[in-house]
């Protein structure tokens, strides 16, 4: 006997499969990410810490002319070289330590210290030391050795002393392999890059006062897996760059430290990934504040971008925590796909194309954006899952306080965004947090105090605008379906409304005031 075909059951199973697939896709876009995931993309070299220097002799040298090191061991230098250098060439399996103790070296033909070959080169600083290179290098030095300190080996700096480096034409410090700083104070003025570690730059601590015609700290290896990164655990940095501040091909990981960056191009830039879990940053940038071609993850820290074309930019941006404030000439935060959407006619210029793989996720922290372009913009998905977000958006009709190519979803936190009404969007019908979209009948002035109060008179939303505006998008878990709230402007009641759904629209979307045209791109 044949069983009767149950179409209803089949339909239910099909619907269940669709729901499960949708849940998997949604979970992919809500996947928890923090900067620790980037550790797997790099290969730290701490071989210098394993050297037993007790196995090697220590030689004391009072400098007066060039000195060549041809055997492994420790060399304690004092004195001065008016025209010459310290050169190192030992077996590639043997280490050399140079102790600079109140040393002054100037070379008119090339670098002040040059390591042609060694397993590890360690430079220890005692007291004040000064190194200066030639204005024109002779032909014996290639591109990887044109620096005041140039090394073709793994190189480590340490000590309680200071090092002043004057580079007339090339780099300050250049290492072909891994470059590491454990401690010390560094004053570097470089015509080109200040610090360049081809394989990597790893800074555990120290004080860095760097001025460069090009980049201040960079790693350039684009061919070897696990290389081309910059890792900073701590330290104090005062960086002034004619191009980029901190730059890497693969990854930049910053755990802590204090940073003052003034740069013509991006302040912090990588072709791939950036992770920031702590530190205090004050950034003045002629282009982007922090830019990663692929992914930017911020777990914590205090980041103040006081000047930038765009504040934060990457294909995928995830903010898990921190105290972030951004003042931008274009977008405050931009999740876009491609290389670099820097301003036209600037270094690194080029436009992002629309890309549904782009994603901007805010899971926590305190975030303030003041932008002339879009405040928070994703070419793909935009998620608000937590944190406290405030946006003073644009005053021109070509941009909005919030913008997303694939929709906005809010599941937690608080969002307050003011800007133009012409490009205004709400916080999403797919959200689980009730939100409001308010179109004001008049153009409201700068410094307008906006308050949204519950029936008991308590503030749910409170913000003082930094510029003129005609639209408010706001979401909070304190909004309750069916409850009536009131909007106050400068202490006077503007309008009452009732939460009627996930998105409650207030005002006439067709008669809202229009503001000025979009600004010209610099």
N, C-alpha and C positions, 0 to 999 in steps of 0.2 A: 504494500500500500504506500502510495506516494505521500510524503509530507507536504502540507500546504505551504507555499512560499509566502513568508512574512515580509512584505515590503516595508512596513512600519519599523520593524526591528532593523532592517538593513539601513534605512535612512538614519535611524538613531546611531548606529555604529559609525556610519559615514560622518555624521556631525561630530561625534566624539573624537574621531581621528583628526578632523579639521581643527577642533579646539586644542587637542594635544599638540599638533604641529604649530599652531599659533602661539601656544604657551612656550614652546621651545624657542621659537624665533624671538618672542618678547624677552625671554630670559637671557638670550644672547645679547640683546641690546642693553639689558640691565645688569650684565655681569660685573661683579665687584672687582675693581682694579685699584691697586695702589702701586707706588713707585718701586716697591721691592721686587716686582715682577721683572724690572729691567736689569737687575743684577745678573740674571742669566745670560744677558747679551754681551757681557764684558769679561775680560780675562785679566784680573789683577796680578801683578808681579811684585812679590815681596821678597825676592831673592836676596836683596841687600841686608835684610834683617837676620839672615842665617849665616852671615860671614863671621867666622871666628878670627878677629883681628889679632888675637894673642898668638896665632901661628906665624904672624909676619913681623918683620922688624919695623921700627919707626926711625926714620932718618930726619935729622934737623938740618934745614938749609936756610942760610941768610941770602936772600936774593939780591943780585946786582946786575945780572944779565940773564939771557934765556937759559932755561933748564929743561933737560929731556929726561923723562922717566922711562926706563926700559925694563925694570924688574917690578914684580908685584910687591905690595907692602903699603905702609903709611908714611907720608911725607909731610913734615911740619915746616911750613914756610913762614918766614918773616921777611921784611925788607921791601925793596922797590926795584922795578924794572922800568927804565925810561923808554926803551924801545926794544921790545922782545916779547916772549911768551913762555908759558909752561906747556910742554907737549908730552903726550903720553902714548906709548905704544908698547904693550906687553902681550903675552900670550892671550888668545881669546878666551881661555879658561881661567884666567887669574884676575883678581881684583886689585884696585888701587884706591887708596884714600888720600885726598889732599886736604890738609888742614891749613886754612888761610887765617893767619894771625896778624892783623894789622898790615895787610899786604896792599901794595899799589902796583898795578901793571898797566902799561900802555904799549900798544903795538901799532906801528905805522904801516904794516904790510898785511895784516890779517887779524885773527882772533887773539885774545889775551890768554885763553886756555883752550887747548885743542887736544882731544882724545881721538887718536886714529884707530886704536884697538885696545880692548880690555873686556873682561867678562862684566864687571861692574865698576863704575866710577862713583865714588862717594866724596862729596865736597863738604867739609865741616867749617863753619864760620866762627871765629873768635874775634871780638872787637869789631872795628870798622874797616872795611875793605873796599877798594875801588878798582874796577876793571874798565878799560877803554880800548876799542878796536880801531882799525884803520878807516880812513875815509874812502880808500880804494884798495880792494884786495888784489893780491897778485894771483896769477893764473893757476897756482897749485891748489887752490881751494874751490870745491864744487858747491852747488846750491845747498847741499845738506851740511856744509861746514861753515857757511858764512854767518857767523854770529860771534858776539864777544866771548861767550862760552859755547864751544861747539863740541859735540860728542857723538861718535858713532856706536856708543855702547849704552846700556842701561845706566842712567845717571840719577843720583840722589843728592839732594841738598839738605843739610841739617845744621844744628848749632844754635847758640844763643846770640851770636853776633849779627852784623848787618853786611849787606853787599850792595854797593852802588855800581850800576852798570850803565855805561854811556855807549850807545851804538850809533855811529854816524851815518851808516848807509844800509845796514842789514838788520838781522834779528839781535835781540838781547841774549837770550838763552835758547839754544837749539839742540835737541837730542834726536838722533835717528831712530832710537828704540824707545823704551819707556822712560819717562821723566817724572821724578817724584820729589816732593817737598815735605819734610817731616816737621821742620821748624825754621826759624830765622826771620830776618827782616830784609825786604828787597825793595830797592829804589831803582827802577829801570826806565830809561828814556831810550826808545828805539825808533830808528827811521822806518823800519818795517814792523815785524811782529815783536812783541816784548818777550813772550814765552811760547815756544813751539816744541811740543813733543810729538814726533811723527806717529809713533805707535800709541802713546797715551800720555796724559798728564794726570797725576794723582797727587792731590794736596791734602795732607792730614792736618796741618796747622801752619801758622805763620802770618806775617804782615806783608801785604803786597801793595806797593804804590807804583803803578805802571802807567806809562804814557807811550802810545804807539802810533806811528803813522798809518799802520794797517790794523791788525787784530792784537788784543792784549794777551789772551790765553787761548791756545788752540791746539787741536790734534787733527792730523790730516790723513791717516792711513785709511784708504778706501778699499784695499784689496784683501787684507787678512782678517778672517773672522775673529771677533772678540777684541779687535783693536780699533783705533781711531776714536777713543772716548776721553772724556774729562770727568773725573770724580773728585769732589771737594767735600771733605768731612767737616772742616772748620776753618777759621781764619778770619782776617780782616782785609778787605779789598777796596782799594780806591783806584778805579780803572777809567782811563780816558783813551778812547780809540778813534782813529780816523776811519775805521771800518766797523768791525764787530767787536764786542767785548769778550764774551766767552763763547768759543765756537768749537764744534766737533763734527766729524763725519758721521759717527755711529750714535753714541749716547752721551748725554750729560746728566750726571746724578749729583745733586746738592743736598747735603744733610743738614748743615748748619753754617753759621758764619754771618758776618756783616758785610754788606756790599753797597758801594757807591759807584754807579756806572753812568758815564756820559759818553755816548757813542754816536757816530754819524749814521751807522747802519744799525742792524738789530743788536740789542744789548746782550741777549743770550740766544744762540742759534745752533741748531743741529739739523743735518739732513735726515735724521731718523727720529730719535726719542729723547725726551727730557723728563726727568723725574725730580721733583722738589719736595722734600719732607720737612724742611725747617729753614731758619735763617731770616735775616732782616735785609730787605732790598729797597734801595732808592734808585729809581731808574729814570734817566733822561735820554731818550732815544730819538734819532732822526728818522727811524723807520719803526720796525716792530719792537715792542718791549721784550717779549719772550716768544720765540718762533721755533716750532718743530715741524718739519715736513710731514711726519707721520703721526706721532702721538705725544701729547703733553699731559702729564699727571702731576697734580699738586695735592699733597697730603697735608701740608701745614706751612707755617712760616708767616711772616708779615711782608707783603709785597706791595710797595707803593710805586706805581708807574705814573710819574708826574708829567711826562711828556712822551708821546709816541704817535706814530701814524696809526698803527693798530696795536692794541694792548697785548692780548694773548692770541696766538694763532697756531693751529695745527689741524690736520685732517680729523683727528679724534682728540677731544679735550675732555678730561675728567678732573673735577675739583672735589676732593673729599674733605678738605678742611683748609684752615688758614684765614688770615685777615688780609683781604685783597682790595686795593682801590686803584682805579684806572681812569686816567684822563687821556682821551684819544681824539685825534683829528679825523679819523674815519671810524671803523668798527672798534668797539671796546673789546669784545671777544668774538673770534671768528673761527668756526669749524668748517674748513673747506678742503677740497682735494686737490693735490698737485704740489707744486714746488713752493713758490713764494708770491704772495699778492701784494708785494711792496708797492709803494707809490710809483707812478710813472716817472721815468727818467731818473730813477735812483738805482744804486747798486742793488742787485737782486730783483730787479723789476720783473713782473710777470703776473698774469691773472689766474686765479683759481677757476676751474670749471665746476659746474654743478655735479654733485657726486652723492648718490644715495648711501654710500658707505660712510659718509661723514656723520659724526655724532658729537654732541656736546651734552655732558652729563654733570649736574651739580648735585652732589650728595650731602654736602655739609659746608660749614665755614661761614664767614661773613664777607659779602662781596658788594662793592659799590662801583658802578660804572657811570662815567660822564662822557658822552661821545657826541661828535658832530655827525657821524654816520650811524649805522645800526648799533644799538647798544649791545645786545647779545644776539648773535647771528649764527645759524647753522645751515649749511647747504643741504643737510640731511635731517637727522633727528635731533630734537632738543628735549631734554628731560630735566625737570626740577624734582628731585627726590628728598631734599633736605636743605638746611642752611637758611640764611637770611640774605636775600638778594634785593638790592635797590638799584634802579636804573634811571638816570636823568638822560633821556634820549635826545634825538636831534630836533632842531627847530625848522628843518626843511622838509619838503613834501616827498623827497626821493628816498627817504629812509625811515625806519621805525625803531622804537625802543626795543622791541622783540621781533625776530624774524626767523622763519624756519622753512626749509624747502619741503620737508616731509611731515610737518605738524609738531605741535607742542603737547607734552604730557606732564602733568604735575601730580605727584603722589605724596609730597611732604614738603615741609619747610614753609617759608613765607616769601612772597614775591611782590614787589611794588615797582611798577614801571610807568613812567610818564613820558609823553612825547607827542608827535603829531597824530592827528586823527586820520589823515589821508592814507597812511601806510599801517594803521593800527591793526593789531591782531590780539585775540584773547589767549588765555592759557590752556585752551584745548578741551573739546567735548569728551575726549577719552580720559581725561584726568579723573582722579578719585578725590581731589580736593576741590571744594566749591570755590569759584572765583567770579570776579566781576569785571565787566568791560564798560567803562563809563565814557560817553561822548559828551563833552561839555558844549553848551550853546555859545559860549564866548571864549576867546583866546585869553587864557589866564596868565597873569604876570609872573615874572621871576620872583622867588621868595614867597610864593603863595603857600600857606600852611594848609595841608590836606589832612583831614581826619575822618575816619570811618568808625562810628560808634555803635555798640550793640544796644539792645533795649534798656540795659542798666546804665548806659552812659559811659561805659568803658571803651577805650580806644582799641579797635582791632587793627587799624592801619593808621600810621602817622608819618608824614613826610613833609619836608619843606623843599619846594622845587628850586633847582639851581638855575632854571631858565624858563622861558615861556613854554606853555604846553596846552593841548586841547583834548588829550585822552589819557585815561588811567586804566591800566590792567593790574589787578591785584588778586592774590590768592592767599588764603590762610585756613588752617584747620579749625579756626575759631568761627568761621562762617558755618551756620547750621541751616539746613533745608527748612523753609517755612518761616524762619525768623525774619523780623523786620529791623533794618539798620538805617542809619542816617549819615549822609555825607555833609561835612562842615568844611567851609572854605574861610580861612582867616577868622575862625571862631563863630561864623554865622552859618546857620543851617541852610544847605543848598537844596537837598532833596532826600526824601526817604524812599527805601526800596525793600522788596522782599526777595530773599533767595528762592528762586523758582526752579532751579536746575543746576547742573554742574557749572554752566556758564549763565550768568544773569547779565543781560545787556541793558544798560541804562542810557537814556538819551537818544536823540535822533541821529542815526548814522549818516543820513543824507544831507543834513543841514549844518554839520559841524564846521567850525571855521577852518579855513585853509591857511597854512603858513608859507614861508618863503620857499624859493626854489632850492634845489640841492647845491651845496657849495662846490666850487671848482676844485678839482684834484690838484694838489701841489705838484 
